[in-house]
Amino acid sequence: MRRSLLLPSLFLALSSAAIADHACIEELPNGTVLKQVHHLPQDWFLVGGKSLIGPALHTALKKQFRNQYVAGFDEGEYGYLCLNDKNSYVEVTTSDFGNGVTYSKTAPECSKCNPSKKLGQQFSSGSGLHLGQTKPQVSAIINAPISSDIVSVEFEETVTESTGKVWHTETLRLEFANGTLIRLSIYDYNEGA
């Protein structure tokens, strides 16, 4: 299995570890992969105007959502926050490996979600994407053709740091049903090479 196929599973596995149901790992296929030669736009990593990249997100979520943000320690500090209004779900995951956000029309299988009335205001995506958009609308925003119901836009690189080589991946995963966007995920992930 390619590393990129493990990314959605990794972030969902982190949240499942917090629930103590280690058997629940929601594996999602990457579908058609659109490889990029440049980093994904930094705006895509904004969630409610806050950066998804870096360790500050974990601390901010822990402080702002004390009772709803589930945190723990397993190969490093991690956490997740899952909120839902009546029409959609937002799940933000943080760990030493990287951070991610998923917007979905359906509840995640491995996370308990808390009700919220402020999803759109607090967790809007800086990508300009939102659930319910059509394939042509999404295609125009990401400036890439969409020919299947599952598409992953992916940038990969190997970076040399003082601790050694690090494999870095940025992924935007899109899932459609009946021509409209029903799930979108954005991940920034680092792993020792």
Sequence and secondary structure as in RCSB ss.txt:
>XXXX:A:sequence
MRRSLLLPSLFLALSSAAIADHACIEELPNGTVLKQVHHLPQDWFLVGGKSLIGPALHTALKKQFRNQYVAGFDE
GEYGYLCLNDKNSYVEVTTSDFGNGVTYSKTAPECSKCNPSKKLGQQFSSGSGLHLGQTKPQVSAIINAPISSDI
VSVEFEETVTESTGKVWHTETLRLEFANGTLIRLSIYDYNEGA
>XXXX:A:secstr
  HHHHHHHHHHHHHHHHHT TT        EEEE SS   GGGGEETTEESSSTHHHHHHHHHTTTT EEEESS
SEEEEEEEE SS EEEEEE SSEEEEEEESS  SS   EE S HHHHS BTTS  TT BHHHHHHHHTS   SSE
EEEEEEEEEEETTEEEEEEEEEEEEEETTEEEEEEEEEEEEE 
